[in-house]
Amino acid sequence: MARIFSLVAVAALFFGAVQAQIPCSPGRYQCINNKNGAHVGVCEAGGQAWALIQKCSGRCVTASNGTPYCA
């Protein structure tokens, strides 16, 4: 599962779906809510920005284990 998220994160970075929010820990996942709605994001390798890897049709929720997901 983590490998899939990593591949999606790389694709998101490649296509420019990045939101600045510094600093962050590379590889960390987080819910990101902004004017464009709710997203699941992953901190990019340099630790300087969040790559938006999934847009939620509803809201983004953080599970008890710390993993964000769209609900």
Secondary structure, DSSP 4 states (H G I P E B T S, - for coil): -HHHHHHHHHHHHHTT-EEE-----TT-EEEEEETTEEEEEEE-TTSSEEEEEEE-SS-EEE-TTS-EEE-
